[in-house]
């Protein structure tokens, strides 16, 4: 697979799930903590699954706007994507994640919304990165 990189960023993490992460340009900084469900203290910090969920939701919505614009359509200003990310042990060993994306497109006919969501799933970089590796469920709500 070849990618013509138009933008790249870099982040550094220290301390693992009980540490800190930030971009090397200093624009983004986050303290990390492990959820109680994964054996941690469940502190005030965020965890990698929350960061992935936020990133996937934002990226999917951005891709939806780009796809719609290319087709001469417009995504409603109050559209939203809610990304639910789960983590747990895999039958094959190790851990894996699951993703469920719930897309809200107020005022868009359901069939048209479902077609757009399916099309976007083949364009969104996060969808392309997870395809074949992560169970991603799509729904229009």
C-alpha positions as CSV (number, residue, x, y, z in Angstrom):
1,X,0.0,0.0,0.0
2,X,1.4,3.4,-1.0
3,X,0.4,6.6,0.8
4,X,1.3,10.1,-0.5
5,X,1.7,11.8,2.9
6,X,0.2,15.3,3.1
7,X,0.5,15.7,6.8
8,X,2.2,13.9,9.6
9,X,2.4,14.4,13.4
10,X,4.4,12.9,16.1
11,X,3.6,12.1,19.7
12,X,5.5,10.6,22.6
13,X,4.2,8.6,25.5
14,X,5.9,8.0,28.9
15,X,4.7,5.8,31.7
16,X,2.4,3.6,29.6
17,X,-1.3,3.6,30.7
18,X,-0.4,5.4,33.9
19,X,1.7,8.1,32.3
20,X,1.5,11.0,30.0
21,X,1.4,11.6,26.2
22,X,1.9,14.7,24.1
23,X,2.7,15.7,20.6
24,X,6.3,16.7,20.1
25,X,5.1,20.2,19.0
26,X,3.4,20.7,22.4
27,X,0.0,21.3,20.9
28,X,-1.7,18.3,22.6
29,X,-1.0,17.0,26.1
30,X,-2.8,14.4,28.1
31,X,-2.3,12.6,31.4
32,X,-3.2,8.9,31.2
33,X,-4.8,6.5,33.6
34,X,-6.0,2.9,33.4
35,X,-9.8,2.2,33.8
36,X,-10.8,0.1,36.8
37,X,-12.2,-2.5,34.4
38,X,-8.6,-3.1,33.1
39,X,-7.2,-3.3,36.6
40,X,-6.2,0.3,37.0
41,X,-7.2,3.0,39.5
42,X,-9.5,4.7,37.1
43,X,-8.0,8.1,37.8
44,X,-8.8,11.5,36.2
45,X,-6.6,10.9,33.1
46,X,-7.7,9.5,29.8
47,X,-6.9,6.2,28.2
48,X,-5.8,5.2,24.7
49,X,-9.3,3.8,23.9
50,X,-10.9,7.2,24.7
51,X,-8.3,8.9,22.5
52,X,-8.9,6.4,19.7
53,X,-12.7,6.8,20.0
54,X,-12.5,10.6,19.8
55,X,-10.1,10.5,16.9
56,X,-12.1,8.0,14.9
57,X,-15.4,9.9,15.4
58,X,-13.8,13.2,14.3
59,X,-12.0,11.7,11.3
60,X,-15.2,9.8,10.2
61,X,-17.2,13.0,10.4
62,X,-14.6,14.9,8.5
63,X,-14.5,12.2,5.8
64,X,-18.3,12.3,5.6
65,X,-18.2,16.1,4.9
66,X,-15.5,15.6,2.2
67,X,-17.4,12.7,0.5
68,X,-20.7,14.6,0.6
69,X,-19.1,17.8,-0.8
70,X,-17.5,15.8,-3.6
71,X,-21.0,14.4,-4.5
72,X,-22.5,17.9,-4.4
73,X,-24.3,17.2,-1.1
74,X,-23.9,18.8,2.3
75,X,-23.7,17.2,5.7
76,X,-26.1,18.9,8.2
77,X,-24.3,21.3,10.7
78,X,-25.7,19.3,13.6
79,X,-24.5,15.9,12.3
80,X,-22.5,13.9,14.8
81,X,-20.6,10.6,15.1
82,X,-20.4,8.7,18.3
83,X,-17.7,6.2,18.5
84,X,-17.8,3.4,21.1
85,X,-14.5,1.6,21.5
86,X,-14.2,-1.7,23.5
87,X,-11.1,-3.6,24.6
88,X,-10.7,-7.1,25.8
89,X,-8.9,-10.4,25.4
90,X,-9.0,-12.1,22.0
91,X,-9.7,-15.8,21.6
92,X,-6.4,-16.0,19.7
93,X,-4.5,-14.5,22.6
94,X,-3.5,-10.9,23.4
95,X,-6.0,-8.1,23.4
96,X,-8.1,-6.5,20.7
97,X,-10.5,-3.7,20.2
98,X,-14.0,-3.3,18.8
99,X,-15.6,-0.2,17.4
100,X,-19.2,0.9,16.9
101,X,-19.9,4.1,15.0
102,X,-23.4,5.7,15.5
103,X,-23.9,8.4,12.9
104,X,-26.6,11.1,13.3
105,X,-27.6,13.0,10.1
106,X,-30.6,15.0,11.1
107,X,-32.9,15.8,8.1
108,X,-31.2,13.3,5.8
109,X,-33.4,10.4,4.5
110,X,-32.4,7.2,6.2
111,X,-31.6,5.3,3.0
112,X,-29.4,8.2,1.7
113,X,-27.7,8.4,5.2
114,X,-26.9,4.7,5.2
115,X,-25.5,4.9,1.7
116,X,-23.3,7.9,2.6
117,X,-22.1,6.1,5.8
118,X,-21.1,3.0,3.8
119,X,-19.3,5.1,1.2
120,X,-17.4,7.0,3.9
121,X,-16.4,3.8,5.6
122,X,-14.3,3.1,2.4
123,X,-12.7,6.5,2.4
124,X,-12.0,7.3,6.1
125,X,-8.4,6.8,7.0
126,X,-9.3,5.2,10.4
127,X,-11.7,2.8,8.6
128,X,-9.0,1.9,6.1
129,X,-6.5,1.4,8.9
130,X,-8.8,-0.9,10.9
131,X,-10.3,-2.9,8.0
132,X,-9.6,-6.6,8.4
133,X,-8.2,-6.1,11.9
134,X,-11.0,-4.5,14.0
135,X,-14.7,-5.4,14.1
136,X,-16.3,-2.0,13.1
137,X,-20.1,-1.8,13.3
138,X,-21.9,1.1,11.6
139,X,-25.3,2.4,12.3
140,X,-27.4,5.5,11.4
141,X,-29.3,6.8,14.4
